[in-house]
């Protein structure tokens, strides 16, 4: 199908050093330019030296290592060429409105070449997907049971609907394998077994429910936010009383606070000092 374009459209995707728009950097940028005049699309894809280390847990996702990018140019050296390729094109991404585009704007700003978004249309395929295929309880009831949910947002109706959705999921996915992002195949994970369902619903590297503390690729508990993002929880907060107290008295869940308290106290006992919290 030919796209109905008023001007050129650039589809882009960035692999990065992490998930922070303001702090992380691009390590790979891929773009496809679809011309409004019908010319053959042009593709660009290259590695970028981010100028900062790539965390091992991030490499585990996109397979790009520090060694692979150490001799590549930085974004600032590529910025003029990238900006020229994009031109005044509209932009197409998948979840780019929240991540790829603002992160790209940050990179251009650091390079001294701001990306002008004035009059530029942005199309986010993920938003189309989520709006057209909603992932709420009413949609789940219709998908898994074939019935329309009545009385949504009443707690009694919602919980009965949730039970029916689970029955439908167990039936629909009986014998269906699941493929992880890294290609690992899990054989028939959805079954009438609460232990199996619990394991499938639980992220193996998450320690607290909010995902503020996770295990990195080496099995070390690290923070996923703030100035110690990606750093070991115990060592970092053991040595920074002010930041530790900010977390323990701040707007974090009781669960997250208890996890951090436990990790810091275990570390304190390990190094031979009294419990700190």
C-alpha positions in Angstrom: 0.0 0.0 0.0 1.2 3.5 -0.9 1.1 6.0 2.0 -0.8 9.2 1.3 2.0 11.8 2.1 1.9 15.5 1.9 5.6 15.6 2.7 8.4 13.1 3.3 8.1 10.7 6.3 11.0 9.5 8.3 10.5 6.3 10.4 13.1 6.1 13.2 14.2 4.0 16.1 17.0 4.5 18.6 18.8 2.0 20.8 20.2 3.6 23.9 22.2 3.3 27.1 19.0 3.2 29.2 15.5 4.6 29.6 16.2 8.1 30.9 15.4 10.6 28.2 17.5 13.4 29.7 20.5 11.3 30.9 20.9 8.4 28.5 22.5 8.4 25.0 21.9 6.9 21.6 24.1 3.9 20.7 22.3 3.0 17.4 20.0 5.0 15.2 18.0 3.6 12.3 16.0 5.7 9.9 13.9 5.0 6.8 12.9 8.0 4.7 9.7 7.5 2.6 9.4 10.2 -0.1 6.2 12.0 -0.9 7.1 11.9 -4.6 7.2 8.1 -4.7 11.0 7.7 -5.0 12.5 4.5 -3.5 12.9 4.9 0.3 16.3 5.5 1.7 17.6 3.7 4.8 20.3 4.8 7.3 21.4 2.7 10.2 24.6 3.1 12.2 26.2 2.7 15.6 26.9 5.8 17.7 29.5 6.2 20.5 27.5 7.4 23.4 30.4 8.8 25.4 29.3 6.9 28.5 29.4 3.2 29.4 26.6 0.9 28.3 25.2 -0.9 31.4 25.5 -4.7 31.1 21.8 -5.1 31.7 21.0 -2.8 28.7 23.5 -4.7 26.5 21.6 -7.9 27.4 18.5 -6.3 25.7 20.0 -4.9 22.5 23.4 -6.7 22.3 25.4 -3.5 21.7 28.6 -3.4 23.8 31.1 -0.7 24.7 33.6 -2.5 22.4 31.3 -2.3 19.4 30.9 1.5 19.7 34.2 2.7 21.0 35.6 3.6 17.5 32.3 5.0 16.2 31.6 8.7 16.0 29.7 10.5 18.7 26.2 11.9 18.0 27.6 15.5 17.9 29.8 14.5 14.9 26.8 12.9 13.1 24.2 15.5 14.0 24.5 17.6 10.8 24.1 14.6 8.6 21.2 13.2 10.6 19.5 16.6 10.7 19.9 16.9 6.9 18.5 13.5 6.3 15.4 14.2 8.5 14.9 17.6 7.0 11.4 18.9 7.5 9.9 15.4 7.3 7.1 14.1 9.5 8.2 11.4 11.9 7.0 7.8 12.4 7.9 5.8 15.5 6.8 3.0 17.8 6.5 4.6 21.3 8.6 7.5 20.0 6.4 10.3 21.3 7.4 9.3 24.8 10.9 8.2 24.2 12.7 8.2 20.9 11.7 11.7 19.8 12.4 13.6 23.0 15.6 11.7 23.5 16.7 12.6 19.9 15.8 16.2 20.7 18.1 16.1 23.7 20.9 14.7 21.6 20.5 17.5 19.0 20.4 20.1 21.8 23.7 18.8 23.2 25.2 19.0 19.8 24.1 22.6 19.4 21.7 21.9 16.6 18.2 22.0 18.0 15.6 19.8 16.2 12.8 22.1 15.1 9.5 20.4 15.7 7.4 23.3 14.5 4.7 22.0 12.0 6.2 18.5 12.1 3.6 15.7 12.4 4.5 12.7 14.6 2.8 9.3 14.1 3.2 6.8 17.0 2.2 3.3 15.9 2.2 2.1 19.5 -0.5 4.7 20.4 -2.6 3.6 17.5 -2.2 0.0 18.6 -3.1 0.8 22.3 -6.1 3.0 21.4 -7.5 0.7 18.8 -6.8 -2.5 20.8 -7.3 -1.2 24.4 -5.8 -3.2 27.2 -8.4 -2.6 29.9 -10.7 -5.0 31.7 -13.7 -4.5 29.4 -11.5 -5.2 26.4 -10.1 -8.3 28.1 -13.6 -9.7 28.8 -14.6 -9.2 25.2 -11.4 -10.8 23.9 -11.3 -13.8 26.2 -15.0 -14.6 26.8 -16.6 -13.1 23.7 -19.1 -11.2 25.9 -19.6 -7.5 26.6 -18.8 -6.5 30.1 -21.7 -4.8 31.9 -21.2 -2.4 34.8 -17.5 -1.7 34.5 -15.8 0.1 37.4 -18.0 -1.4 40.0 -15.7 -3.4 42.2 -18.0 -6.4 42.4 -18.5 -6.6 38.6 -14.8 -6.0 38.0 -13.6 -8.8 40.2 -16.1 -11.3 38.7 -15.0 -10.2 35.3 -11.3 -10.7 36.2 -12.0 -14.3 37.3 -13.8 -15.0 34.0 -10.9 -13.4 32.1 -8.5 -15.8 33.9 -10.6 -18.8 32.9 -10.6 -17.6 29.3 -6.8 -17.1 29.3 -6.1 -20.6 30.7 -8.4 -22.1 28.0 -7.1 -19.9 25.1 -3.4 -20.4 25.8 -3.4 -24.1 26.7 -0.4 -25.6 25.1 0.8 -22.3 23.6 4.5 -21.5 24.0 5.9 -18.0 24.9 9.0 -16.4 23.4 11.0 -14.1 25.6 12.6 -10.9 24.1 16.0 -12.7 23.9 14.5 -15.6 21.9 14.1 -18.0 24.9 11.1 -20.3 24.5 9.0 -21.0 27.6 6.9 -24.1 26.9 3.2 -23.7 27.8 3.5 -21.2 30.6 -0.2 -20.5 30.9 -1.9 -23.4 32.7 -4.3 -24.1 35.5 -1.5 -23.9 38.1 -1.2 -20.8 40.4 2.5 -21.3 40.9 3.2 -21.4 37.2 1.0 -18.3 36.6 2.7 -16.5 39.5 6.1 -17.2 37.9 4.9 -16.0 34.5 3.4 -12.8 35.9 6.5 -11.9 38.0 9.5 -10.2 36.4 12.5 -12.3 37.6 14.8 -9.3 38.1 12.3 -7.1 40.0 12.7 -7.0 43.8 9.9 -4.6 44.7 6.5 -4.2 43.1 7.1 -0.8 41.7 10.3 -1.8 39.9 12.4 0.8 41.7 14.9 -1.9 42.7 16.0 -4.6 40.2 18.7 -7.2 39.8 21.2 -6.4 37.1 22.8 -9.0 34.8 25.3 -9.9 37.6 22.5 -10.5 40.2 23.3 -7.3 42.1 20.3 -5.2 43.4 20.5 -1.8 41.7 18.3 1.3 41.8 16.3 2.2 38.6 15.9 5.9 39.4 17.7 9.0 40.6 21.4 9.9 40.9 22.3 6.2 41.7 20.4 4.8 38.8 22.0 1.5 37.8 24.2 1.5 40.9 24.2 -1.0 43.7 21.5 -0.1 46.3 23.3 -1.3 49.4 26.7 0.3 48.8 25.3 3.5 47.4 22.8 4.2 50.1 24.9 2.9 52.9 27.4 5.7 52.2 24.9 8.5 51.5 22.7 9.1 54.5 20.9 12.1 53.1 19.8 10.4 49.9 18.8 7.3 51.9 16.7 9.3 54.2 15.1 11.2 51.3 13.9 7.8 49.9 12.8 6.4 53.2 10.8 9.5 54.1 9.7 10.4 50.6 6.9 9.5 48.2 7.8 5.8 47.7 5.7 2.8 48.6 6.1 0.9 51.9 7.2 -2.1 49.9 10.0 -0.2 48.2 11.1 1.3 51.4 11.2 -2.0 53.2 13.3 -3.6 50.4 15.8 -0.7 50.6 15.9 -0.9 54.4 16.6 -4.7 54.2 19.4 -4.3 51.6 21.1 -1.5 53.4 21.0 -3.3 56.8 22.2 -6.5 55.3 25.2 -4.6 53.9 25.8 -2.9 57.2 26.0 -6.2 59.0 28.3 -7.6 56.3 30.8 -4.8 56.7 30.6 -5.1 60.5 28.6 -2.0 61.5 25.3 -1.7 63.3 22.0 -1.6 61.4 21.4 1.8 59.9 17.6 1.9 59.5 
